[in-house]
Amino acid sequence: MKYQYSKETKTFKVQVALQQGDTLTASSAQKRFGVKNLGAEISRIRANGFAVATISRKAGNGVQVTEYALTKPSRQLIAAGYKALAVGLI
């Protein structure tokens, strides 16, 4: 697999963690990798063709938490990609 970013980047480290089955929150990404804007890293990973799910939940203390996990792309997402190719958007 060819990556669009080097192995030293935070984006690469986040992607590897997701590929290993980890679920990441902004807090966990900050602690593990020094990532200050996890949403930006996730956008870069998605732009490289990976399906990353956004999972919102409430923590035990009532705080809303957003988690990210690598998932298998849905048929709907794949179909949208093929439609974009067909009309020349990609």
N, C-alpha and C positions, 0 to 999 in steps of 0.2 A: 504494500500500500504506500502510495506517495502522499506525503503531507505537504501542505502549502506553507508550512512554518517549520522552523528548526526545532530540534529536540530540546534546546535550552529554554524555550519560551514557556510562559505560564499556560498558554493555550494548549500546547502539546501535553503538558503535565496534567491538566484538567481532562483532556480527551483520553489519555491513558487510564486515568482513574475511572472514568465513566465506562470505558471498554472492559475494565476489570470487574464491573458490576457495582461499583460504588454509587451511592446517591449523594449529591453534594448540595449544600446550602451555602449562602453567602458567607456565613460564619465559619463553616468547616473549610471552605476554599481559602478564606483569609488565613486561617490557622495553618493549613497544610502547605499552601503554595504562595501565600502573600498576595493573593488576588483581591483587588479592591472593588472591581466591577465584574462580578460573575456573569451578569447578563451579556456583557460585551464579549466575554470569552465564549459563551454558549452561542452567540450569534456567529462568531467566526467558525465554530465547529459545525454549525448547521450549514453555513455557506460552503463548507467542504463536503457536503453530502450526507451528513449523519443526522439521523432522526433522534432528537433529544426532546423528551417529554418534560413539560412543566407541571409539577404537582403542588397544589396549594393545600395546606392543612393547618389546623390549629394545634399549637403545642400545648403541653399540659398546663402551662400558666396562662393560656388564652391568647397568646400572641400568634398572629398569622405568620406562617413560615412557607417559603417557596423552596422546593427541592427540584433538582434536575437529575434525570436518569436517561441513559441511552436505551432506546427502544427499537423495535422492529417497525419500519415505516408501514403505515396503513395502506390498503389498496387505494383509498381515496387520494392519498398523498402521491403515490406513484402515478396514478391516472392524471393528476394535475400536472406533474412533471412532463409526462408524455404530451399532454395537450399544449403546454408551453413550448415544447420542442416543435410540435407540428405547426404552430402559428409563427414560429421564428423568434420567440421571446428569449430563447436561450441559444 
